[in-house]
Amino acid sequence: EYSDLNEIEFDSYMTSSPYRLLDCDHRILFPSQTPIRVLVTAADVLHSWTVPTMGIKADAVPGRLNQLTFFSDRSGMFFGQCSEICGSNHSFMPISVECIPSNKFGEVLMSMV
């Protein structure tokens, strides 16, 4: 259905350090100045993928794909959370998004391989 779809999946958990309120073990990396499309779903219960400082929120519904499109005109770290009370581990679902200048995005990806 989506000809440009690249299958990228990730899980993210809180870090075990004492400074763990916003940071998580896997950040999502996006290039700035580039339209980004995110497909969101859930495996178990209703979740809500939210990054307030970027003004984005998408409900993750089991069995459905929701699409979210956004554009970041600045680089930096942005933090969010699951904003749907979804069970006992709800408070342990942080989101970390890092927007990198688009001209350096390829370099950063290659350094991670």
Phi and psi restraints in degrees (range 20) as a CNS / XPLOR table:
assign (resid 1 and name C) (resid 2 and name N)
       (resid 2 and name CA) (resid 2 and name C) 1.0 -109.3 20.0 2
assign (resid 2 and name N) (resid 2 and name CA)
       (resid 2 and name C) (resid 3 and name N) 1.0 109.3 20.0 2
assign (resid 2 and name C) (resid 3 and name N)
       (resid 3 and name CA) (resid 3 and name C) 1.0 -69.6 20.0 2
assign (resid 3 and name N) (resid 3 and name CA)
       (resid 3 and name C) (resid 4 and name N) 1.0 -23.3 20.0 2
assign (resid 3 and name C) (resid 4 and name N)
       (resid 4 and name CA) (resid 4 and name C) 1.0 -99.5 20.0 2
assign (resid 4 and name N) (resid 4 and name CA)
       (resid 4 and name C) (resid 5 and name N) 1.0 13.0 20.0 2
assign (resid 4 and name C) (resid 5 and name N)
       (resid 5 and name CA) (resid 5 and name C) 1.0 -71.2 20.0 2
assign (resid 5 and name N) (resid 5 and name CA)
       (resid 5 and name C) (resid 6 and name N) 1.0 126.3 20.0 2
assign (resid 5 and name C) (resid 6 and name N)
       (resid 6 and name CA) (resid 6 and name C) 1.0 -112.0 20.0 2
assign (resid 6 and name N) (resid 6 and name CA)
       (resid 6 and name C) (resid 7 and name N) 1.0 126.1 20.0 2
assign (resid 6 and name C) (resid 7 and name N)
       (resid 7 and name CA) (resid 7 and name C) 1.0 -73.9 20.0 2
assign (resid 7 and name N) (resid 7 and name CA)
       (resid 7 and name C) (resid 8 and name N) 1.0 97.9 20.0 2
assign (resid 7 and name C) (resid 8 and name N)
       (resid 8 and name CA) (resid 8 and name C) 1.0 -122.4 20.0 2
assign (resid 8 and name N) (resid 8 and name CA)
       (resid 8 and name C) (resid 9 and name N) 1.0 119.3 20.0 2
assign (resid 8 and name C) (resid 9 and name N)
       (resid 9 and name CA) (resid 9 and name C) 1.0 -122.3 20.0 2
assign (resid 9 and name N) (resid 9 and name CA)
       (resid 9 and name C) (resid 10 and name N) 1.0 152.4 20.0 2
assign (resid 9 and name C) (resid 10 and name N)
       (resid 10 and name CA) (resid 10 and name C) 1.0 -152.5 20.0 2
assign (resid 10 and name N) (resid 10 and name CA)
       (resid 10 and name C) (resid 11 and name N) 1.0 153.6 20.0 2
assign (resid 10 and name C) (resid 11 and name N)
       (resid 11 and name CA) (resid 11 and name C) 1.0 -119.2 20.0 2
assign (resid 11 and name N) (resid 11 and name CA)
       (resid 11 and name C) (resid 12 and name N) 1.0 150.7 20.0 2
assign (resid 11 and name C) (resid 12 and name N)
       (resid 12 and name CA) (resid 12 and name C) 1.0 -139.9 20.0 2
assign (resid 12 and name N) (resid 12 and name CA)
       (resid 12 and name C) (resid 13 and name N) 1.0 131.5 20.0 2
assign (resid 12 and name C) (resid 13 and name N)
       (resid 13 and name CA) (resid 13 and name C) 1.0 -130.3 20.0 2
assign (resid 13 and name N) (resid 13 and name CA)
       (resid 13 and name C) (resid 14 and name N) 1.0 158.6 20.0 2
assign (resid 13 and name C) (resid 14 and name N)
       (resid 14 and name CA) (resid 14 and name C) 1.0 -64.8 20.0 2
assign (resid 14 and name N) (resid 14 and name CA)
       (resid 14 and name C) (resid 15 and name N) 1.0 145.6 20.0 2
assign (resid 14 and name C) (resid 15 and name N)
       (resid 15 and name CA) (resid 15 and name C) 1.0 -77.2 20.0 2
assign (resid 15 and name N) (resid 15 and name CA)
       (resid 15 and name C) (resid 16 and name N) 1.0 160.3 20.0 2
assign (resid 15 and name C) (resid 16 and name N)
       (resid 16 and name CA) (resid 16 and name C) 1.0 -89.9 20.0 2
assign (resid 16 and name N) (resid 16 and name CA)
       (resid 16 and name C) (resid 17 and name N) 1.0 0.9 20.0 2
assign (resid 16 and name C) (resid 17 and name N)
       (resid 17 and name CA) (resid 17 and name C) 1.0 -76.1 20.0 2
assign (resid 17 and name N) (resid 17 and name CA)
       (resid 17 and name C) (resid 18 and name N) 1.0 163.7 20.0 2
assign (resid 17 and name C) (resid 18 and name N)
       (resid 18 and name CA) (resid 18 and name C) 1.0 -67.9 20.0 2
assign (resid 18 and name N) (resid 18 and name CA)
       (resid 18 and name C) (resid 19 and name N) 1.0 -17.7 20.0 2
assign (resid 18 and name C) (resid 19 and name N)
       (resid 19 and name CA) (resid 19 and name C) 1.0 -96.4 20.0 2
assign (resid 19 and name N) (resid 19 and name CA)
       (resid 19 and name C) (resid 20 and name N) 1.0 61.0 20.0 2
assign (resid 19 and name C) (resid 20 and name N)
       (resid 20 and name CA) (resid 20 and name C) 1.0 -113.4 20.0 2
assign (resid 20 and name N) (resid 20 and name CA)
       (resid 20 and name C) (resid 21 and name N) 1.0 14.3 20.0 2
assign (resid 20 and name C) (resid 21 and name N)
       (resid 21 and name CA) (resid 21 and name C) 1.0 -67.4 20.0 2
assign (resid 21 and name N) (resid 21 and name CA)
       (resid 21 and name C) (resid 22 and name N) 1.0 -37.8 20.0 2
assign (resid 21 and name C) (resid 22 and name N)
       (resid 22 and name CA) (resid 22 and name C) 1.0 -115.0 20.0 2
assign (resid 22 and name N) (resid 22 and name CA)
       (resid 22 and name C) (resid 23 and name N) 1.0 -26.4 20.0 2
assign (resid 22 and name C) (resid 23 and name N)
       (resid 23 and name CA) (resid 23 and name C) 1.0 -85.0 20.0 2
assign (resid 23 and name N) (resid 23 and name CA)
       (resid 23 and name C) (resid 24 and name N) 1.0 154.3 20.0 2
assign (resid 23 and name C) (resid 24 and name N)
       (resid 24 and name CA) (resid 24 and name C) 1.0 -137.2 20.0 2
assign (resid 24 and name N) (resid 24 and name CA)
       (resid 24 and name C) (resid 25 and name N) 1.0 174.0 20.0 2
assign (resid 24 and name C) (resid 25 and name N)
       (resid 25 and name CA) (resid 25 and name C) 1.0 -74.5 20.0 2
assign (resid 25 and name N) (resid 25 and name CA)
       (resid 25 and name C) (resid 26 and name N) 1.0 -25.3 20.0 2
assign (resid 25 and name C) (resid 26 and name N)
       (resid 26 and name CA) (resid 26 and name C) 1.0 -130.2 20.0 2
assign (resid 26 and name N) (resid 26 and name CA)
       (resid 26 and name C) (resid 27 and name N) 1.0 117.6 20.0 2
assign (resid 26 and name C) (resid 27 and name N)
       (resid 27 and name CA) (resid 27 and name C) 1.0 -88.2 20.0 2
assign (resid 27 and name N) (resid 27 and name CA)
       (resid 27 and name C) (resid 28 and name N) 1.0 151.6 20.0 2
assign (resid 27 and name C) (resid 28 and name N)
       (resid 28 and name CA) (resid 28 and name C) 1.0 -92.5 20.0 2
assign (resid 28 and name N) (resid 28 and name CA)
       (resid 28 and name C) (resid 29 and name N) 1.0 127.2 20.0 2
assign (resid 28 and name C) (resid 29 and name N)
       (resid 29 and name CA) (resid 29 and name C) 1.0 -105.0 20.0 2
assign (resid 29 and name N) (resid 29 and name CA)
       (resid 29 and name C) (resid 30 and name N) 1.0 130.7 20.0 2
assign (resid 29 and name C) (resid 30 and name N)
       (resid 30 and name CA) (resid 30 and name C) 1.0 -132.5 20.0 2
assign (resid 30 and name N) (resid 30 and name CA)
       (resid 30 and name C) (resid 31 and name N) 1.0 147.7 20.0 2
assign (resid 30 and name C) (resid 31 and name N)
       (resid 31 and name CA) (resid 31 and name C) 1.0 -80.0 20.0 2
assign (resid 31 and name N) (resid 31 and name CA)
       (resid 31 and name C) (resid 32 and name N) 1.0 140.2 20.0 2
assign (resid 31 and name C) (resid 32 and name N)
       (resid 32 and name CA) (resid 32 and name C) 1.0 -77.7 20.0 2
assign (resid 32 and name N) (resid 32 and name CA)
       (resid 32 and name C) (resid 33 and name N) 1.0 167.0 20.0 2
assign (resid 32 and name C) (resid 33 and name N)
       (resid 33 and name CA) (resid 33 and name C) 1.0 59.5 20.0 2
assign (resid 33 and name N) (resid 33 and name CA)
       (resid 33 and name C) (resid 34 and name N) 1.0 27.4 20.0 2
assign (resid 33 and name C) (resid 34 and name N)
       (resid 34 and name CA) (resid 34 and name C) 1.0 -138.5 20.0 2
assign (resid 34 and name N) (resid 34 and name CA)
       (resid 34 and name C) (resid 35 and name N) 1.0 131.6 20.0 2
assign (resid 34 and name C) (resid 35 and name N)
       (resid 35 and name CA) (resid 35 and name C) 1.0 -64.6 20.0 2
assign (resid 35 and name N) (resid 35 and name CA)
       (resid 35 and name C) (resid 36 and name N) 1.0 132.2 20.0 2
assign (resid 35 and name C) (resid 36 and name N)
       (resid 36 and name CA) (resid 36 and name C) 1.0 -119.0 20.0 2
assign (resid 36 and name N) (resid 36 and name CA)
       (resid 36 and name C) (resid 37 and name N) 1.0 133.9 20.0 2
assign (resid 36 and name C) (resid 37 and name N)
       (resid 37 and name CA) (resid 37 and name C) 1.0 -115.9 20.0 2
assign (resid 37 and name N) (resid 37 and name CA)
       (resid 37 and name C) (resid 38 and name N) 1.0 129.0 20.0 2
assign (resid 37 and name C) (resid 38 and name N)
       (resid 38 and name CA) (resid 38 and name C) 1.0 -119.1 20.0 2
assign (resid 38 and name N) (resid 38 and name CA)
       (resid 38 and name C) (resid 39 and name N) 1.0 131.0 20.0 2
assign (resid 38 and name C) (resid 39 and name N)
       (resid 39 and name CA) (resid 39 and name C) 1.0 -102.6 20.0 2
assign (resid 39 and name N) (resid 39 and name CA)
       (resid 39 and name C) (resid 40 and name N) 1.0 126.6 20.0 2
assign (resid 39 and name C) (resid 40 and name N)
       (resid 40 and name CA) (resid 40 and name C) 1.0 -119.0 20.0 2
assign (resid 40 and name N) (resid 40 and name CA)
       (resid 40 and name C) (resid 41 and name N) 1.0 135.2 20.0 2
assign (resid 40 and name C) (resid 41 and name N)
       (resid 41 and name CA) (resid 41 and name C) 1.0 -147.3 20.0 2
assign (resid 41 and name N) (resid 41 and name CA)
       (resid 41 and name C) (resid 42 and name N) 1.0 175.2 20.0 2
assign (resid 41 and name C) (resid 42 and name N)
       (resid 42 and name CA) (resid 42 and name C) 1.0 -136.2 20.0 2
assign (resid 42 and name N) (resid 42 and name CA)
       (resid 42 and name C) (resid 43 and name N) 1.0 154.0 20.0 2
assign (resid 42 and name C) (resid 43 and name N)
       (resid 43 and name CA) (resid 43 and name C) 1.0 -97.4 20.0 2
assign (resid 43 and name N) (resid 43 and name CA)
       (resid 43 and name C) (resid 44 and name N) 1.0 -21.1 20.0 2
assign (resid 43 and name C) (resid 44 and name N)
       (resid 44 and name CA) (resid 44 and name C) 1.0 -124.5 20.0 2
assign (resid 44 and name N) (resid 44 and name CA)
       (resid 44 and name C) (resid 45 and name N) 1.0 -66.3 20.0 2
assign (resid 44 and name C) (resid 45 and name N)
       (resid 45 and name CA) (resid 45 and name C) 1.0 -130.9 20.0 2
assign (resid 45 and name N) (resid 45 and name CA)
       (resid 45 and name C) (resid 46 and name N) 1.0 175.8 20.0 2
assign (resid 45 and name C) (resid 46 and name N)
       (resid 46 and name CA) (resid 46 and name C) 1.0 -66.8 20.0 2
assign (resid 46 and name N) (resid 46 and name CA)
       (resid 46 and name C) (resid 47 and name N) 1.0 129.6 20.0 2
assign (resid 46 and name C) (resid 47 and name N)
       (resid 47 and name CA) (resid 47 and name C) 1.0 -125.7 20.0 2
assign (resid 47 and name N) (resid 47 and name CA)
       (resid 47 and name C) (resid 48 and name N) 1.0 171.1 20.0 2
assign (resid 47 and name C) (resid 48 and name N)
       (resid 48 and name CA) (resid 48 and name C) 1.0 -141.8 20.0 2
assign (resid 48 and name N) (resid 48 and name CA)
       (resid 48 and name C) (resid 49 and name N) 1.0 111.7 20.0 2
assign (resid 48 and name C) (resid 49 and name N)
       (resid 49 and name CA) (resid 49 and name C) 1.0 -82.4 20.0 2
assign (resid 49 and name N) (resid 49 and name CA)
       (resid 49 and name C) (resid 50 and name N) 1.0 110.2 20.0 2
assign (resid 49 and name C) (resid 50 and name N)
       (resid 50 and name CA) (resid 50 and name C) 1.0 -131.8 20.0 2
assign (resid 50 and name N) (resid 50 and name CA)
       (resid 50 and name C) (resid 51 and name N) 1.0 132.2 20.0 2
assign (resid 50 and name C) (resid 51 and name N)
       (resid 51 and name CA) (resid 51 and name C) 1.0 -129.5 20.0 2
assign (resid 51 and name N) (resid 51 and name CA)
       (resid 51 and name C) (resid 52 and name N) 1.0 91.1 20.0 2
assign (resid 51 and name C) (resid 52 and name N)
       (resid 52 and name CA) (resid 52 and name C) 1.0 -58.5 20.0 2
assign (resid 52 and name N) (resid 52 and name CA)
       (resid 52 and name C) (resid 53 and name N) 1.0 -39.7 20.0 2
assign (resid 52 and name C) (resid 53 and name N)
       (resid 53 and name CA) (resid 53 and name C) 1.0 -68.6 20.0 2
assign (resid 53 and name N) (resid 53 and name CA)
       (resid 53 and name C) (resid 54 and name N) 1.0 -17.6 20.0 2
assign (resid 53 and name C) (resid 54 and name N)
       (resid 54 and name CA) (resid 54 and name C) 1.0 -97.9 20.0 2
assign (resid 54 and name N) (resid 54 and name CA)
       (resid 54 and name C) (resid 55 and name N) 1.0 -6.3 20.0 2
assign (resid 54 and name C) (resid 55 and name N)
       (resid 55 and name CA) (resid 55 and name C) 1.0 70.7 20.0 2
assign (resid 55 and name N) (resid 55 and name CA)
       (resid 55 and name C) (resid 56 and name N) 1.0 33.3 20.0 2
assign (resid 55 and name C) (resid 56 and name N)
       (resid 56 and name CA) (resid 56 and name C) 1.0 -121.2 20.0 2
assign (resid 56 and name N) (resid 56 and name CA)
       (resid 56 and name C) (resid 57 and name N) 1.0 143.9 20.0 2
assign (resid 56 and name C) (resid 57 and name N)
       (resid 57 and name CA) (resid 57 and name C) 1.0 -157.6 20.0 2
assign (resid 57 and name N) (resid 57 and name CA)
       (resid 57 and name C) (resid 58 and name N) 1.0 133.4 20.0 2
assign (resid 57 and name C) (resid 58 and name N)
       (resid 58 and name CA) (resid 58 and name C) 1.0 -142.5 20.0 2
assign (resid 58 and name N) (resid 58 and name CA)
       (resid 58 and name C) (resid 59 and name N) 1.0 132.7 20.0 2
assign (resid 58 and name C) (resid 59 and name N)
       (resid 59 and name CA) (resid 59 and name C) 1.0 -77.8 20.0 2
assign (resid 59 and name N) (resid 59 and name CA)
       (resid 59 and name C) (resid 60 and name N) 1.0 135.8 20.0 2
assign (resid 59 and name C) (resid 60 and name N)
       (resid 60 and name CA) (resid 60 and name C) 1.0 -105.3 20.0 2
assign (resid 60 and name N) (resid 60 and name CA)
       (resid 60 and name C) (resid 61 and name N) 1.0 110.1 20.0 2
assign (resid 60 and name C) (resid 61 and name N)
       (resid 61 and name CA) (resid 61 and name C) 1.0 -113.0 20.0 2
assign (resid 61 and name N) (resid 61 and name CA)
       (resid 61 and name C) (resid 62 and name N) 1.0 128.0 20.0 2
assign (resid 61 and name C) (resid 62 and name N)
       (resid 62 and name CA) (resid 62 and name C) 1.0 -56.5 20.0 2
assign (resid 62 and name N) (resid 62 and name CA)
       (resid 62 and name C) (resid 63 and name N) 1.0 132.8 20.0 2
assign (resid 62 and name C) (resid 63 and name N)
       (resid 63 and name CA) (resid 63 and name C) 1.0 83.1 20.0 2
assign (resid 63 and name N) (resid 63 and name CA)
       (resid 63 and name C) (resid 64 and name N) 1.0 0.4 20.0 2
assign (resid 63 and name C) (resid 64 and name N)
       (resid 64 and name CA) (resid 64 and name C) 1.0 -130.4 20.0 2
assign (resid 64 and name N) (resid 64 and name CA)
       (resid 64 and name C) (resid 65 and name N) 1.0 151.7 20.0 2
assign (resid 64 and name C) (resid 65 and name N)
       (resid 65 and name CA) (resid 65 and name C) 1.0 -108.2 20.0 2
assign (resid 65 and name N) (resid 65 and name CA)
       (resid 65 and name C) (resid 66 and name N) 1.0 122.1 20.0 2
assign (resid 65 and name C) (resid 66 and name N)
       (resid 66 and name CA) (resid 66 and name C) 1.0 -105.7 20.0 2
assign (resid 66 and name N) (resid 66 and name CA)
       (resid 66 and name C) (resid 67 and name N) 1.0 141.6 20.0 2
assign (resid 66 and name C) (resid 67 and name N)
       (resid 67 and name CA) (resid 67 and name C) 1.0 -108.0 20.0 2
assign (resid 67 and name N) (resid 67 and name CA)
       (resid 67 and name C) (resid 68 and name N) 1.0 136.8 20.0 2
assign (resid 67 and name C) (resid 68 and name N)
       (resid 68 and name CA) (resid 68 and name C) 1.0 -130.1 20.0 2
assign (resid 68 and name N) (resid 68 and name CA)
       (resid 68 and name C) (resid 69 and name N) 1.0 129.1 20.0 2
assign (resid 68 and name C) (resid 69 and name N)
       (resid 69 and name CA) (resid 69 and name C) 1.0 -121.5 20.0 2
assign (resid 69 and name N) (resid 69 and name CA)
       (resid 69 and name C) (resid 70 and name N) 1.0 133.3 20.0 2
assign (resid 69 and name C) (resid 70 and name N)
       (resid 70 and name CA) (resid 70 and name C) 1.0 -147.7 20.0 2
assign (resid 70 and name N) (resid 70 and name CA)
       (resid 70 and name C) (resid 71 and name N) 1.0 168.0 20.0 2
assign (resid 70 and name C) (resid 71 and name N)
       (resid 71 and name CA) (resid 71 and name C) 1.0 -140.0 20.0 2
assign (resid 71 and name N) (resid 71 and name CA)
       (resid 71 and name C) (resid 72 and name N) 1.0 125.5 20.0 2
assign (resid 71 and name C) (resid 72 and name N)
       (resid 72 and name CA) (resid 72 and name C) 1.0 -108.1 20.0 2
assign (resid 72 and name N) (resid 72 and name CA)
       (resid 72 and name C) (resid 73 and name N) 1.0 122.4 20.0 2
assign (resid 72 and name C) (resid 73 and name N)
       (resid 73 and name CA) (resid 73 and name C) 1.0 -93.5 20.0 2
assign (resid 73 and name N) (resid 73 and name CA)
       (resid 73 and name C) (resid 74 and name N) 1.0 6.7 20.0 2
assign (resid 73 and name C) (resid 74 and name N)
       (resid 74 and name CA) (resid 74 and name C) 1.0 -141.7 20.0 2
assign (resid 74 and name N) (resid 74 and name CA)
       (resid 74 and name C) (resid 75 and name N) 1.0 153.7 20.0 2
assign (resid 74 and name C) (resid 75 and name N)
       (resid 75 and name CA) (resid 75 and name C) 1.0 -90.4 20.0 2
assign (resid 75 and name N) (resid 75 and name CA)
       (resid 75 and name C) (resid 76 and name N) 1.0 162.3 20.0 2
assign (resid 75 and name C) (resid 76 and name N)
       (resid 76 and name CA) (resid 76 and name C) 1.0 142.2 20.0 2
assign (resid 76 and name N) (resid 76 and name CA)
       (resid 76 and name C) (resid 77 and name N) 1.0 -178.4 20.0 2
assign (resid 76 and name C) (resid 77 and name N)
       (resid 77 and name CA) (resid 77 and name C) 1.0 -97.2 20.0 2
assign (resid 77 and name N) (resid 77 and name CA)
       (resid 77 and name C) (resid 78 and name N) 1.0 137.5 20.0 2
assign (resid 77 and name C) (resid 78 and name N)
       (resid 78 and name CA) (resid 78 and name C) 1.0 -131.7 20.0 2
assign (resid 78 and name N) (resid 78 and name CA)
       (resid 78 and name C) (resid 79 and name N) 1.0 140.4 20.0 2
assign (resid 78 and name C) (resid 79 and name N)
       (resid 79 and name CA) (resid 79 and name C) 1.0 -121.1 20.0 2
assign (resid 79 and name N) (resid 79 and name CA)
       (resid 79 and name C) (resid 80 and name N) 1.0 146.6 20.0 2
assign (resid 79 and name C) (resid 80 and name N)
       (resid 80 and name CA) (resid 80 and name C) 1.0 -149.9 20.0 2
assign (resid 80 and name N) (resid 80 and name CA)
       (resid 80 and name C) (resid 81 and name N) 1.0 -164.3 20.0 2
assign (resid 80 and name C) (resid 81 and name N)
       (resid 81 and name CA) (resid 81 and name C) 1.0 -163.5 20.0 2
assign (resid 81 and name N) (resid 81 and name CA)
       (resid 81 and name C) (resid 82 and name N) 1.0 171.3 20.0 2
assign (resid 81 and name C) (resid 82 and name N)
       (resid 82 and name CA) (resid 82 and name C) 1.0 -76.6 20.0 2
assign (resid 82 and name N) (resid 82 and name CA)
       (resid 82 and name C) (resid 83 and name N) 1.0 122.7 20.0 2
assign (resid 82 and name C) (resid 83 and name N)
       (resid 83 and name CA) (resid 83 and name C) 1.0 -105.7 20.0 2
assign (resid 83 and name N) (resid 83 and name CA)
       (resid 83 and name C) (resid 84 and name N) 1.0 19.0 20.0 2
assign (resid 83 and name C) (resid 84 and name N)
       (resid 84 and name CA) (resid 84 and name C) 1.0 -118.2 20.0 2
assign (resid 84 and name N) (resid 84 and name CA)
       (resid 84 and name C) (resid 85 and name N) 1.0 123.4 20.0 2
assign (resid 84 and name C) (resid 85 and name N)
       (resid 85 and name CA) (resid 85 and name C) 1.0 -65.9 20.0 2
assign (resid 85 and name N) (resid 85 and name CA)
       (resid 85 and name C) (resid 86 and name N) 1.0 112.0 20.0 2
assign (resid 85 and name C) (resid 86 and name N)
       (resid 86 and name CA) (resid 86 and name C) 1.0 -121.4 20.0 2
assign (resid 86 and name N) (resid 86 and name CA)
       (resid 86 and name C) (resid 87 and name N) 1.0 4.6 20.0 2
assign (resid 86 and name C) (resid 87 and name N)
       (resid 87 and name CA) (resid 87 and name C) 1.0 142.6 20.0 2
assign (resid 87 and name N) (resid 87 and name CA)
       (resid 87 and name C) (resid 88 and name N) 1.0 -169.4 20.0 2
assign (resid 87 and name C) (resid 88 and name N)
       (resid 88 and name CA) (resid 88 and name C) 1.0 -66.3 20.0 2
assign (resid 88 and name N) (resid 88 and name CA)
       (resid 88 and name C) (resid 89 and name N) 1.0 -26.4 20.0 2
assign (resid 88 and name C) (resid 89 and name N)
       (resid 89 and name CA) (resid 89 and name C) 1.0 -98.3 20.0 2
assign (resid 89 and name N) (resid 89 and name CA)
       (resid 89 and name C) (resid 90 and name N) 1.0 15.7 20.0 2
assign (resid 89 and name C) (resid 90 and name N)
       (resid 90 and name CA) (resid 90 and name C) 1.0 -54.7 20.0 2
assign (resid 90 and name N) (resid 90 and name CA)
       (resid 90 and name C) (resid 91 and name N) 1.0 -42.5 20.0 2
assign (resid 90 and name C) (resid 91 and name N)
       (resid 91 and name CA) (resid 91 and name C) 1.0 -75.1 20.0 2
assign (resid 91 and name N) (resid 91 and name CA)
       (resid 91 and name C) (resid 92 and name N) 1.0 -1.7 20.0 2
assign (resid 91 and name C) (resid 92 and name N)
       (resid 92 and name CA) (resid 92 and name C) 1.0 -110.1 20.0 2
assign (resid 92 and name N) (resid 92 and name CA)
       (resid 92 and name C) (resid 93 and name N) 1.0 31.9 20.0 2
assign (resid 92 and name C) (resid 93 and name N)
       (resid 93 and name CA) (resid 93 and name C) 1.0 -123.4 20.0 2
assign (resid 93 and name N) (resid 93 and name CA)
       (resid 93 and name C) (resid 94 and name N) 1.0 67.9 20.0 2
assign (resid 93 and name C) (resid 94 and name N)
       (resid 94 and name CA) (resid 94 and name C) 1.0 -78.2 20.0 2
assign (resid 94 and name N) (resid 94 and name CA)
       (resid 94 and name C) (resid 95 and name N) 1.0 160.2 20.0 2
assign (resid 94 and name C) (resid 95 and name N)
       (resid 95 and name CA) (resid 95 and name C) 1.0 -129.1 20.0 2
assign (resid 95 and name N) (resid 95 and name CA)
       (resid 95 and name C) (resid 96 and name N) 1.0 129.2 20.0 2
assign (resid 95 and name C) (resid 96 and name N)
       (resid 96 and name CA) (resid 96 and name C) 1.0 -122.2 20.0 2
assign (resid 96 and name N) (resid 96 and name CA)
       (resid 96 and name C) (resid 97 and name N) 1.0 123.2 20.0 2
assign (resid 96 and name C) (resid 97 and name N)
       (resid 97 and name CA) (resid 97 and name C) 1.0 -118.2 20.0 2
assign (resid 97 and name N) (resid 97 and name CA)
       (resid 97 and name C) (resid 98 and name N) 1.0 130.4 20.0 2
assign (resid 97 and name C) (resid 98 and name N)
       (resid 98 and name CA) (resid 98 and name C) 1.0 -118.5 20.0 2
assign (resid 98 and name N) (resid 98 and name CA)
       (resid 98 and name C) (resid 99 and name N) 1.0 118.9 20.0 2
assign (resid 98 and name C) (resid 99 and name N)
       (resid 99 and name CA) (resid 99 and name C) 1.0 -96.2 20.0 2
assign (resid 99 and name N) (resid 99 and name CA)
       (resid 99 and name C) (resid 100 and name N) 1.0 123.3 20.0 2
assign (resid 99 and name C) (resid 100 and name N)
       (resid 100 and name CA) (resid 100 and name C) 1.0 -110.2 20.0 2
assign (resid 100 and name N) (resid 100 and name CA)
       (resid 100 and name C) (resid 101 and name N) 1.0 143.8 20.0 2
assign (resid 100 and name C) (resid 101 and name N)
       (resid 101 and name CA) (resid 101 and name C) 1.0 -52.2 20.0 2
assign (resid 101 and name N) (resid 101 and name CA)
       (resid 101 and name C) (resid 102 and name N) 1.0 134.3 20.0 2
assign (resid 101 and name C) (resid 102 and name N)
       (resid 102 and name CA) (resid 102 and name C) 1.0 -59.2 20.0 2
assign (resid 102 and name N) (resid 102 and name CA)
       (resid 102 and name C) (resid 103 and name N) 1.0 -29.7 20.0 2
assign (resid 102 and name C) (resid 103 and name N)
       (resid 103 and name CA) (resid 103 and name C) 1.0 -74.7 20.0 2
assign (resid 103 and name N) (resid 103 and name CA)
       (resid 103 and name C) (resid 104 and name N) 1.0 -13.4 20.0 2
assign (resid 103 and name C) (resid 104 and name N)
       (resid 104 and name CA) (resid 104 and name C) 1.0 -109.9 20.0 2
assign (resid 104 and name N) (resid 104 and name CA)
       (resid 104 and name C) (resid 105 and name N) 1.0 -3.5 20.0 2
assign (resid 104 and name C) (resid 105 and name N)
       (resid 105 and name CA) (resid 105 and name C) 1.0 -60.8 20.0 2
assign (resid 105 and name N) (resid 105 and name CA)
       (resid 105 and name C) (resid 106 and name N) 1.0 -45.4 20.0 2
assign (resid 105 and name C) (resid 106 and name N)
       (resid 106 and name CA) (resid 106 and name C) 1.0 -60.1 20.0 2
assign (resid 106 and name N) (resid 106 and name CA)
       (resid 106 and name C) (resid 107 and name N) 1.0 -41.7 20.0 2
assign (resid 106 and name C) (resid 107 and name N)
       (resid 107 and name CA) (resid 107 and name C) 1.0 -59.4 20.0 2
assign (resid 107 and name N) (resid 107 and name CA)
       (resid 107 and name C) (resid 108 and name N) 1.0 -45.7 20.0 2
assign (resid 107 and name C) (resid 108 and name N)
       (resid 108 and name CA) (resid 108 and name C) 1.0 -63.5 20.0 2
assign (resid 108 and name N) (resid 108 and name CA)
       (resid 108 and name C) (resid 109 and name N) 1.0 -44.1 20.0 2
assign (resid 108 and name C) (resid 109 and name N)
       (resid 109 and name CA) (resid 109 and name C) 1.0 -62.5 20.0 2
assign (resid 109 and name N) (resid 109 and name CA)
       (resid 109 and name C) (resid 110 and name N) 1.0 -43.0 20.0 2
assign (resid 109 and name C) (resid 110 and name N)
       (resid 110 and name CA) (resid 110 and name C) 1.0 -65.5 20.0 2
assign (resid 110 and name N) (resid 110 and name CA)
       (resid 110 and name C) (resid 111 and name N) 1.0 -33.2 20.0 2
assign (resid 110 and name C) (resid 111 and name N)
       (resid 111 and name CA) (resid 111 and name C) 1.0 -72.0 20.0 2
assign (resid 111 and name N) (resid 111 and name CA)
       (resid 111 and name C) (resid 112 and name N) 1.0 -17.0 20.0 2
assign (resid 111 and name C) (resid 112 and name N)
       (resid 112 and name CA) (resid 112 and name C) 1.0 -87.8 20.0 2
assign (resid 112 and name N) (resid 112 and name CA)
       (resid 112 and name C) (resid 113 and name N) 1.0 -13.6 20.0 2
